[in-house]
Amino acid sequence: MVVFPNAKINIGLNIIEKRKDGFHNIESCFYPVGWSDALEILPADIFSFQSDGIDIPGNPASNLCTKAYKMMSTDYEFDPVSIHLLKAVPIGAGLGGGSSDAAFTIKALNELFGLEISLEKQLDYARRLGSDCAFFIENKPVYCFEKGDRFEEISLKLTEKWIVMVNPELHISTAEAYAGVQPLKSEIDLRELLKAPIENWRNGVKNDFEKSLFPKYPVLKEIKERLYNEGAKYAAMSGSGSTLFGIFDKETDLSDIFNQYKRWQGYLK
């Protein structure tokens, strides 16, 4: 079985407060995008995991795909598998690539072996692996809150809008990003802000990480400004960085402008 774990963007990201467990409560809109990895899972005699493409740091035994397999295999009986991940979504880029790989592993194992695991159980597995893993189980636009693992439906539809995503290959750890923010509850609910026309988002829909990371990494601010200069209706950093995205009304090829960076562009769904 071959599946294509896609990335996500954050449209708005407000850091509300620090929790007693050390995590932070946030509010954001998660929106799926087409930048994807490729994940092959096949029955095998013994379990194995390997990856190609972008180098994944750390021990393969600690990869979220491996953890997802081991977690599920303690609850259900199914054959060992070989997992082969072709990594294309940048790491530490605010796109949830690793989380998506884990969630798609859960969904693929469920389908491959006919486990008939309920949606709620799949969501529970995903939440145990990481804060934003659960989003990729249903993989549709949502308003998220608490640690980013609780969701409400949102009516936001950006179908046929064009997105340009630019990653300057900076790896910004979650710890580094959170070290520079001061939690503060927003005066206006993000869901209300997103009801406005997209061209009005620029003045209200913000990513709290930009305030501390832009001075530290000026290239991030430069990319955002260039996206606006090229006609983006809205541009922002995704997650805790370092990917910037611009949303356009029509197809806009910026591959020559950002040819020194990793990038992806295409239609939103």
C-alpha positions as protocol buffer text, in pm:
chain_id: "A"
residue {
  index: 1
  type: MET
  ca { x: 0 y: 0 z: 0 }
}
residue {
  index: 2
  type: VAL
  ca { x: 129 y: 345 z: -93 }
}
residue {
  index: 3
  type: VAL
  ca { x: -13 y: 662 z: 62 }
}
residue {
  index: 4
  type: PHE
  ca { x: 89 y: 1025 z: 40 }
}
residue {
  index: 5
  type: PRO
  ca { x: 103 y: 1202 z: 379 }
}
residue {
  index: 6
  type: ASN
  ca { x: 40 y: 1569 z: 310 }
}
residue {
  index: 7
  type: ALA
  ca { x: 147 y: 1879 z: 502 }
}
residue {
  index: 8
  type: LYS
  ca { x: -68 y: 2145 z: 667 }
}
residue {
  index: 9
  type: ILE
  ca { x: -46 y: 2519 z: 721 }
}
residue {
  index: 10
  type: ASN
  ca { x: -155 y: 2728 z: 1016 }
}
residue {
  index: 11
  type: ILE
  ca { x: -381 y: 3016 z: 923 }
}
residue {
  index: 12
  type: GLY
  ca { x: -342 y: 3224 z: 1235 }
}
residue {
  index: 13
  type: LEU
  ca { x: -167 y: 3091 z: 1544 }
}
residue {
  index: 14
  type: ASN
  ca { x: -229 y: 3245 z: 1884 }
}
residue {
  index: 15
  type: ILE
  ca { x: -42 y: 3123 z: 2193 }
}
residue {
  index: 16
  type: ILE
  ca { x: -305 y: 3154 z: 2466 }
}
residue {
  index: 17
  type: GLU
  ca { x: -136 y: 3029 z: 2785 }
}
residue {
  index: 18
  type: LYS
  ca { x: 121 y: 2789 z: 2924 }
}
residue {
  index: 19
  type: ARG
  ca { x: -27 y: 2473 z: 3069 }
}
residue {
  index: 20
  type: LYS
  ca { x: 67 y: 2302 z: 3394 }
}
residue {
  index: 21
  type: ASP
  ca { x: 200 y: 2006 z: 3193 }
}
residue {
  index: 22
  type: GLY
  ca { x: 454 y: 2230 z: 3017 }
}
residue {
  index: 23
  type: PHE
  ca { x: 269 y: 2249 z: 2687 }
}
residue {
  index: 24
  type: HIS
  ca { x: 85 y: 2557 z: 2562 }
}
residue {
  index: 25
  type: ASN
  ca { x: -278 y: 2614 z: 2478 }
}
residue {
  index: 26
  type: ILE
  ca { x: -316 y: 2761 z: 2131 }
}
residue {
  index: 27
  type: GLU
  ca { x: -581 y: 2852 z: 1880 }
}
residue {
  index: 28
  type: SER
  ca { x: -526 y: 2814 z: 1509 }
}
residue {
  index: 29
  type: CYS
  ca { x: -682 y: 2702 z: 1184 }
}
residue {
  index: 30
  type: PHE
  ca { x: -517 y: 2392 z: 1037 }
}
residue {
  index: 31
  type: TYR
  ca { x: -558 y: 2364 z: 662 }
}
residue {
  index: 32
  type: PRO
  ca { x: -429 y: 2070 z: 452 }
}
residue {
  index: 33
  type: VAL
  ca { x: -198 y: 2140 z: 158 }
}
residue {
  index: 34
  type: GLY
  ca { x: -66 y: 1924 z: -124 }
}
residue {
  index: 35
  type: TRP
  ca { x: 306 y: 1915 z: -36 }
}
residue {
  index: 36
  type: SER
  ca { x: 345 y: 1544 z: 45 }
}
residue {
  index: 37
  type: ASP
  ca { x: 574 y: 1258 z: 140 }
}
residue {
  index: 38
  type: ALA
  ca { x: 530 y: 906 z: -1 }
}
residue {
  index: 39
  type: LEU
  ca { x: 480 y: 617 z: 239 }
}
residue {
  index: 40
  type: GLU
  ca { x: 486 y: 250 z: 136 }
}
residue {
  index: 41
  type: ILE
  ca { x: 369 y: -14 z: 385 }
}
residue {
  index: 42
  type: LEU
  ca { x: 385 y: -382 z: 293 }
}
residue {
  index: 43
  type: PRO
  ca { x: 339 y: -709 z: 487 }
}
residue {
  index: 44
  type: ALA
  ca { x: 675 y: -863 z: 574 }
}
residue {
  index: 45
  type: ASP
  ca { x: 839 y: -1138 z: 778 }
}
residue {
  index: 46
  type: ILE
  ca { x: 985 y: -891 z: 1027 }
}
residue {
  index: 47
  type: PHE
  ca { x: 923 y: -524 z: 1097 }
}
residue {
  index: 48
  type: SER
  ca { x: 1154 y: -271 z: 931 }
}
residue {
  index: 49
  type: PHE
  ca { x: 1161 y: 101 z: 868 }
}
residue {
  index: 50
  type: GLN
  ca { x: 1376 y: 289 z: 622 }
}
residue {
  index: 51
  type: SER
  ca { x: 1366 y: 633 z: 467 }
}
residue {
  index: 52
  type: ASP
  ca { x: 1504 y: 814 z: 164 }
}
residue {
  index: 53
  type: GLY
  ca { x: 1489 y: 1173 z: 47 }
}
residue {
  index: 54
  type: ILE
  ca { x: 1542 y: 1439 z: 311 }
}
residue {
  index: 55
  type: ASP
  ca { x: 1761 y: 1301 z: 588 }
}
residue {
  index: 56
  type: ILE
  ca { x: 1568 y: 1235 z: 910 }
}
residue {
  index: 57
  type: PRO
  ca { x: 1783 y: 1289 z: 1219 }
}
residue {
  index: 58
  type: GLY
  ca { x: 1774 y: 1046 z: 1509 }
}
residue {
  index: 59
  type: ASN
  ca { x: 1737 y: 673 z: 1551 }
}
residue {
  index: 60
  type: PRO
  ca { x: 1485 y: 509 z: 1312 }
}
residue {
  index: 61
  type: ALA
  ca { x: 1344 y: 328 z: 1618 }
}
residue {
  index: 62
  type: SER
  ca { x: 1221 y: 665 z: 1746 }
}
residue {
  index: 63
  type: ASN
  ca { x: 1054 y: 766 z: 1418 }
}
residue {
  index: 64
  type: LEU
  ca { x: 684 y: 835 z: 1462 }
}
residue {
  index: 65
  type: CYS
  ca { x: 593 y: 578 z: 1194 }
}
residue {
  index: 66
  type: THR
  ca { x: 775 y: 311 z: 1396 }
}
residue {
  index: 67
  type: LYS
  ca { x: 607 y: 429 z: 1715 }
}
residue {
  index: 68
  type: ALA
  ca { x: 266 y: 416 z: 1548 }
}
residue {
  index: 69
  type: TYR
  ca { x: 323 y: 58 z: 1433 }
}
residue {
  index: 70
  type: LYS
  ca { x: 446 y: -60 z: 1774 }
}
residue {
  index: 71
  type: MET
  ca { x: 162 y: 113 z: 1956 }
}
residue {
  index: 72
  type: MET
  ca { x: -104 y: -45 z: 1735 }
}
residue {
  index: 73
  type: SER
  ca { x: 58 y: -390 z: 1733 }
}
residue {
  index: 74
  type: THR
  ca { x: 22 y: -411 z: 2111 }
}
residue {
  index: 75
  type: ASP
  ca { x: -356 y: -382 z: 2077 }
}
residue {
  index: 76
  type: TYR
  ca { x: -418 y: -571 z: 1753 }
}
residue {
  index: 77
  type: GLU
  ca { x: -277 y: -883 z: 1591 }
}
residue {
  index: 78
  type: PHE
  ca { x: -151 y: -829 z: 1237 }
}
residue {
  index: 79
  type: ASP
  ca { x: 150 y: -919 z: 1026 }
}
residue {
  index: 80
  type: PRO
  ca { x: 481 y: -737 z: 1059 }
}
residue {
  index: 81
  type: VAL
  ca { x: 534 y: -473 z: 792 }
}
residue {
  index: 82
  type: SER
  ca { x: 814 y: -302 z: 608 }
}
residue {
  index: 83
  type: ILE
  ca { x: 774 y: 76 z: 601 }
}
residue {
  index: 84
  type: HIS
  ca { x: 954 y: 283 z: 341 }
}
residue {
  index: 85
  type: LEU
  ca { x: 922 y: 661 z: 370 }
}
residue {
  index: 86
  type: LEU
  ca { x: 1026 y: 895 z: 92 }
}
residue {
  index: 87
  type: LYS
  ca { x: 1068 y: 1224 z: 279 }
}
residue {
  index: 88
  type: ALA
  ca { x: 994 y: 1537 z: 77 }
}
residue {
  index: 89
  type: VAL
  ca { x: 823 y: 1772 z: 326 }
}
residue {
  index: 90
  type: PRO
  ca { x: 1091 y: 1973 z: 510 }
}
residue {
  index: 91
  type: ILE
  ca { x: 1158 y: 1889 z: 875 }
}
residue {
  index: 92
  type: GLY
  ca { x: 1122 y: 2150 z: 1149 }
}
residue {
  index: 93
  type: ALA
  ca { x: 931 y: 2364 z: 904 }
}
residue {
  index: 94
  type: GLY
  ca { x: 595 y: 2421 z: 1072 }
}
residue {
  index: 95
  type: LEU
  ca { x: 418 y: 2189 z: 829 }
}
residue {
  index: 96
  type: GLY
  ca { x: 348 y: 1887 z: 1047 }
}
residue {
  index: 97
  type: GLY
  ca { x: 527 y: 1649 z: 812 }
}
residue {
  index: 98
  type: GLY
  ca { x: 632 y: 1396 z: 1075 }
}
residue {
  index: 99
  type: SER
  ca { x: 290 y: 1408 z: 1236 }
}
residue {
  index: 100
  type: SER
  ca { x: 127 y: 1342 z: 902 }
}
residue {
  index: 101
  type: ASP
  ca { x: 353 y: 1042 z: 838 }
}
residue {
  index: 102
  type: ALA
  ca { x: 246 y: 896 z: 1175 }
}
residue {
  index: 103
  type: ALA
  ca { x: -125 y: 957 z: 1117 }
}
residue {
  index: 104
  type: PHE
  ca { x: -112 y: 806 z: 769 }
}
residue {
  index: 105
  type: THR
  ca { x: 67 y: 502 z: 913 }
}
residue {
  index: 106
  type: ILE
  ca { x: -225 y: 454 z: 1153 }
}
residue {
  index: 107
  type: LYS
  ca { x: -479 y: 488 z: 873 }
}
residue {
  index: 108
  type: ALA
  ca { x: -284 y: 264 z: 634 }
}
residue {
  index: 109
  type: LEU
  ca { x: -240 y: -17 z: 887 }
}
residue {
  index: 110
  type: ASN
  ca { x: -609 y: 2 z: 969 }
}
residue {
  index: 111
  type: GLU
  ca { x: -702 y: -33 z: 602 }
}
residue {
  index: 112
  type: LEU
  ca { x: -432 y: -282 z: 505 }
}
residue {
  index: 113
  type: PHE
  ca { x: -531 y: -534 z: 771 }
}
residue {
  index: 114
  type: GLY
  ca { x: -903 y: -456 z: 794 }
}
residue {
  index: 115
  type: LEU
  ca { x: -876 y: -370 z: 1163 }
}
residue {
  index: 116
  type: GLU
  ca { x: -1195 y: -160 z: 1160 }
}
residue {
  index: 117
  type: ILE
  ca { x: -1059 y: 79 z: 1421 }
}
residue {
  index: 118
  type: SER
  ca { x: -1308 y: 351 z: 1503 }
}
residue {
  index: 119
  type: LEU
  ca { x: -1238 y: 713 z: 1418 }
}
residue {
  index: 120
  type: GLU
  ca { x: -1218 y: 803 z: 1787 }
}
residue {
  index: 121
  type: LYS
  ca { x: -964 y: 526 z: 1852 }
}
residue {
  index: 122
  type: GLN
  ca { x: -751 y: 643 z: 1558 }
}
residue {
  index: 123
  type: LEU
  ca { x: -765 y: 997 z: 1695 }
}
residue {
  index: 124
  type: ASP
  ca { x: -661 y: 867 z: 2037 }
}
residue {
  index: 125
  type: TYR
  ca { x: -360 y: 685 z: 1889 }
}
residue {
  index: 126
  type: ALA
  ca { x: -260 y: 1000 z: 1701 }
}
residue {
  index: 127
  type: ARG
  ca { x: -288 y: 1225 z: 2008 }
}
residue {
  index: 128
  type: ARG
  ca { x: -57 y: 991 z: 2196 }
}
residue {
  index: 129
  type: LEU
  ca { x: 209 y: 1044 z: 1929 }
}
residue {
  index: 130
  type: GLY
  ca { x: 204 y: 1424 z: 1906 }
}
residue {
  index: 131
  type: SER
  ca { x: -6 y: 1735 z: 1943 }
}
residue {
  index: 132
  type: ASP
  ca { x: -95 y: 1785 z: 1577 }
}
residue {
  index: 133
  type: CYS
  ca { x: -94 y: 1420 z: 1463 }
}
residue {
  index: 134
  type: ALA
  ca { x: -467 y: 1390 z: 1520 }
}
residue {
  index: 135
  type: PHE
  ca { x: -543 y: 1657 z: 1260 }
}
residue {
  index: 136
  type: PHE
  ca { x: -424 y: 1432 z: 979 }
}
residue {
  index: 137
  type: ILE
  ca { x: -665 y: 1149 z: 1064 }
}
residue {
  index: 138
  type: GLU
  ca { x: -959 y: 1335 z: 910 }
}
residue {
  index: 139
  type: ASN
  ca { x: -733 y: 1574 z: 722 }
}
residue {
  index: 140
  type: LYS
  ca { x: -978 y: 1859 z: 666 }
}
residue {
  index: 141
  type: PRO
  ca { x: -981 y: 2230 z: 763 }
}
residue {
  index: 142
  type: VAL
  ca { x: -1049 y: 2274 z: 1135 }
}
residue {
  index: 143
  type: TYR
  ca { x: -1032 y: 2527 z: 1413 }
}
residue {
  index: 144
  type: CYS
  ca { x: -796 y: 2377 z: 1671 }
}
residue {
  index: 145
  type: PHE
  ca { x: -746 y: 2458 z: 2037 }
}
residue {
  index: 146
  type: GLU
  ca { x: -590 y: 2334 z: 2361 }
}
residue {
  index: 147
  type: LYS
  ca { x: -256 y: 2172 z: 2260 }
}
residue {
  index: 148
  type: GLY
  ca { x: -361 y: 2180 z: 1896 }
}
residue {
  index: 149
  type: ASP
  ca { x: -518 y: 1837 z: 1928 }
}
residue {
  index: 150
  type: ARG
  ca { x: -881 y: 1935 z: 1983 }
}
residue {
  index: 151
  type: PHE
  ca { x: -1090 y: 2041 z: 1688 }
}
residue {
  index: 152
  type: GLU
  ca { x: -1409 y: 2211 z: 1582 }
}
residue {
  index: 153
  type: GLU
  ca { x: -1546 y: 2226 z: 1232 }
}
residue {
  index: 154
  type: ILE
  ca { x: -1490 y: 2551 z: 1049 }
}
residue {
  index: 155
  type: SER
  ca { x: -1665 y: 2672 z: 736 }
}
residue {
  index: 156
  type: LEU
  ca { x: -1346 y: 2812 z: 580 }
}
residue {
  index: 157
  type: LYS
  ca { x: -1311 y: 2703 z: 217 }
}
residue {
  index: 158
  type: LEU
  ca { x: -1016 y: 2811 z: 5 }
}
residue {
  index: 159
  type: THR
  ca { x: -1098 y: 2587 z: -289 }
}
residue {
  index: 160
  type: GLU
  ca { x: -924 y: 2698 z: -608 }
}
residue {
  index: 161
  type: LYS
  ca { x: -703 y: 2947 z: -426 }
}
residue {
  index: 162
  type: TRP
  ca { x: -337 y: 2914 z: -524 }
}
residue {
  index: 163
  type: ILE
  ca { x: -70 y: 2871 z: -256 }
}
residue {
  index: 164
  type: VAL
  ca { x: 304 y: 2927 z: -277 }
}
residue {
  index: 165
  type: MET
  ca { x: 508 y: 2777 z: 8 }
}
residue {
  index: 166
  type: VAL
  ca { x: 871 y: 2873 z: 64 }
}
residue {
  index: 167
  type: ASN
  ca { x: 1111 y: 2708 z: 307 }
}
residue {
  index: 168
  type: PRO
  ca { x: 1455 y: 2866 z: 351 }
}
residue {
  index: 169
  type: GLU
  ca { x: 1585 y: 2541 z: 507 }
}
residue {
  index: 170
  type: LEU
  ca { x: 1612 y: 2676 z: 859 }
}
residue {
  index: 171
  type: HIS
  ca { x: 1537 y: 2416 z: 1125 }
}
residue {
  index: 172
  type: ILE
  ca { x: 1357 y: 2591 z: 1408 }
}
residue {
  index: 173
  type: SER
  ca { x: 1287 y: 2362 z: 1702 }
}
residue {
  index: 174
  type: THR
  ca { x: 958 y: 2388 z: 1887 }
}
residue {
  index: 175
  type: ALA
  ca { x: 1149 y: 2470 z: 2207 }
}
residue {
  index: 176
  type: GLU
  ca { x: 1334 y: 2757 z: 2038 }
}
residue {
  index: 177
  type: ALA
  ca { x: 1012 y: 2899 z: 1895 }
}
residue {
  index: 178
  type: TYR
  ca { x: 820 y: 2887 z: 2222 }
}
residue {
  index: 179
  type: ALA
  ca { x: 1109 y: 3037 z: 2418 }
}
residue {
  index: 180
  type: GLY
  ca { x: 1047 y: 3372 z: 2248 }
}
residue {
  index: 181
  type: VAL
  ca { x: 671 y: 3406 z: 2288 }
}
residue {
  index: 182
  type: GLN
  ca { x: 464 y: 3567 z: 2561 }
}
residue {
  index: 183
  type: PRO
  ca { x: 128 y: 3386 z: 2589 }
}
residue {
  index: 184
  type: LEU
  ca { x: -169 y: 3619 z: 2563 }
}
residue {
  index: 185
  type: LYS
  ca { x: -536 y: 3556 z: 2495 }
}
residue {
  index: 186
  type: SER
  ca { x: -654 y: 3723 z: 2175 }
}
residue {
  index: 187
  type: GLU
  ca { x: -907 y: 4003 z: 2194 }
}
residue {
  index: 188
  type: ILE
  ca { x: -1097 y: 3872 z: 1891 }
}
residue {
  index: 189
  type: ASP
  ca { x: -1179 y: 3507 z: 1831 }
}
residue {
  index: 190
  type: LEU
  ca { x: -982 y: 3370 z: 1534 }
}
residue {
  index: 191
  type: ARG
  ca { x: -1296 y: 3209 z: 1396 }
}
residue {
  index: 192
  type: GLU
  ca { x: -1456 y: 3552 z: 1365 }
}
residue {
  index: 193
  type: LEU
  ca { x: -1150 y: 3698 z: 1194 }
}
residue {
  index: 194
  type: LEU
  ca { x: -1151 y: 3419 z: 936 }
}
residue {
  index: 195
  type: LYS
  ca { x: -1508 y: 3503 z: 835 }
}
residue {
  index: 196
  type: ALA
  ca { x: -1378 y: 3825 z: 676 }
}
residue {
  index: 197
  type: PRO
  ca { x: -1263 y: 3834 z: 312 }
}
residue {
  index: 198
  type: ILE
  ca { x: -912 y: 3696 z: 277 }
}
residue {
  index: 199
  type: GLU
  ca { x: -767 y: 4035 z: 179 }
}
residue {
  index: 200
  type: ASN
  ca { x: -868 y: 4162 z: 525 }
}
residue {
  index: 201
  type: TRP
  ca { x: -675 y: 3893 z: 713 }
}
residue {
  index: 202
  type: ARG
  ca { x: -346 y: 4075 z: 686 }
}
residue {
  index: 203
  type: ASN
  ca { x: -424 y: 4312 z: 972 }
}
residue {
  index: 204
  type: GLY
  ca { x: -575 y: 4064 z: 1216 }
}
residue {
  index: 205
  type: VAL
  ca { x: -488 y: 3701 z: 1145 }
}
residue {
  index: 206
  type: LYS
  ca { x: -140 y: 3663 z: 1290 }
}
residue {
  index: 207
  type: ASN
  ca { x: 114 y: 3402 z: 1389 }
}
residue {
  index: 208
  type: ASP
  ca { x: 252 y: 3482 z: 1735 }
}
residue {
  index: 209
  type: PHE
  ca { x: 586 y: 3320 z: 1655 }
}
residue {
  index: 210
  type: GLU
  ca { x: 666 y: 3581 z: 1390 }
}
residue {
  index: 211
  type: LYS
  ca { x: 723 y: 3856 z: 1648 }
}
residue {
  index: 212
  type: SER
  ca { x: 1028 y: 3685 z: 1799 }
}
residue {
  index: 213
  type: LEU
  ca { x: 1154 y: 3478 z: 1506 }
}
residue {
  index: 214
  type: PHE
  ca { x: 1154 y: 3749 z: 1237 }
}
residue {
  index: 215
  type: PRO
  ca { x: 1420 y: 3962 z: 1416 }
}
residue {
  index: 216
  type: LYS
  ca { x: 1628 y: 3652 z: 1478 }
}
residue {
  index: 217
  type: TYR
  ca { x: 1595 y: 3522 z: 1120 }
}
residue {
  index: 218
  type: PRO
  ca { x: 1544 y: 3825 z: 890 }
}
residue {
  index: 219
  type: VAL
  ca { x: 1508 y: 3601 z: 583 }
}
residue {
  index: 220
  type: LEU
  ca { x: 1167 y: 3494 z: 711 }
}
residue {
  index: 221
  type: LYS
  ca { x: 1035 y: 3849 z: 710 }
}
residue {
  index: 222
  type: GLU
  ca { x: 1192 y: 3910 z: 368 }
}
residue {
  index: 223
  type: ILE
  ca { x: 1013 y: 3609 z: 217 }
}
residue {
  index: 224
  type: LYS
  ca { x: 678 y: 3715 z: 365 }
}
residue {
  index: 225
  type: GLU
  ca { x: 715 y: 4066 z: 228 }
}
residue {
  index: 226
  type: ARG
  ca { x: 814 y: 3933 z: -115 }
}
residue {
  index: 227
  type: LEU
  ca { x: 503 y: 3714 z: -124 }
}
residue {
  index: 228
  type: TYR
  ca { x: 289 y: 4021 z: -60 }
}
residue {
  index: 229
  type: ASN
  ca { x: 481 y: 4217 z: -321 }
}
residue {
  index: 230
  type: GLU
  ca { x: 407 y: 3944 z: -575 }
}
residue {
  index: 231
  type: GLY
  ca { x: 34 y: 3974 z: -512 }
}
residue {
  index: 232
  type: ALA
  ca { x: -50 y: 3740 z: -224 }
}
residue {
  index: 233
  type: LYS
  ca { x: -385 y: 3819 z: -64 }
}
residue {
  index: 234
  type: TYR
  ca { x: -252 y: 3679 z: 262 }
}
residue {
  index: 235
  type: ALA
  ca { x: 93 y: 3564 z: 370 }
}
residue {
  index: 236
  type: ALA
  ca { x: 225 y: 3425 z: 698 }
}
residue {
  index: 237
  type: MET
  ca { x: 460 y: 3182 z: 862 }
}
residue {
  index: 238
  type: SER
  ca { x: 320 y: 2835 z: 928 }
}
residue {
  index: 239
  type: GLY
  ca { x: 339 y: 2686 z: 1274 }
}
residue {
  index: 240
  type: SER
  ca { x: 663 y: 2754 z: 1458 }
}
residue {
  index: 241
  type: GLY
  ca { x: 846 y: 2805 z: 1127 }
}
residue {
  index: 242
  type: SER
  ca { x: 1034 y: 2819 z: 911 }
}
residue {
  index: 243
  type: THR
  ca { x: 800 y: 2787 z: 611 }
}
residue {
  index: 244
  type: LEU
  ca { x: 622 y: 3096 z: 476 }
}
residue {
  index: 245
  type: PHE
  ca { x: 319 y: 3075 z: 253 }
}
residue {
  index: 246
  type: GLY
  ca { x: 125 y: 3313 z: 33 }
}
residue {
  index: 247
  type: ILE
  ca { x: -233 y: 3261 z: -84 }
}
residue {
  index: 248
  type: PHE
  ca { x: -322 y: 3402 z: -425 }
}
residue {
  index: 249
  type: ASP
  ca { x: -646 y: 3443 z: -617 }
}
residue {
  index: 250
  type: LYS
  ca { x: -500 y: 3280 z: -927 }
}
residue {
  index: 251
  type: GLU
  ca { x: -210 y: 3060 z: -1034 }
}
residue {
  index: 252
  type: THR
  ca { x: 115 y: 3247 z: -975 }
}
residue {
  index: 253
  type: ASP
  ca { x: 447 y: 3083 z: -1060 }
}
residue {
  index: 254
  type: LEU
  ca { x: 717 y: 3210 z: -825 }
}
residue {
  index: 255
  type: SER
  ca { x: 963 y: 2923 z: -875 }
}
residue {
  index: 256
  type: ASP
  ca { x: 1222 y: 3153 z: -1035 }
}
residue {
  index: 257
  type: ILE
  ca { x: 1196 y: 3413 z: -758 }
}
residue {
  index: 258
  type: PHE
  ca { x: 1246 y: 3161 z: -478 }
}
residue {
  index: 259
  type: ASN
  ca { x: 1470 y: 2917 z: -665 }
}
residue {
  index: 260
  type: GLN
  ca { x: 1731 y: 2914 z: -387 }
}
residue {
  index: 261
  type: TYR
  ca { x: 1483 y: 2768 z: -137 }
}
residue {
  index: 262
  type: LYS
  ca { x: 1272 y: 2456 z: -103 }
}
residue {
  index: 263
  type: ARG
  ca { x: 924 y: 2537 z: -226 }
}
residue {
  index: 264
  type: TRP
  ca { x: 590 y: 2398 z: -333 }
}
residue {
  index: 265
  type: GLN
  ca { x: 303 y: 2562 z: -515 }
}
residue {
  index: 266
  type: GLY
  ca { x: -38 y: 2444 z: -622 }
}
residue {
  index: 267
  type: TYR
  ca { x: -413 y: 2476 z: -573 }
}
residue {
  index: 268
  type: LEU
  ca { x: -578 y: 2441 z: -236 }
}
residue {
  index: 269
  type: LYS
  ca { x: -873 y: 2207 z: -198 }
}
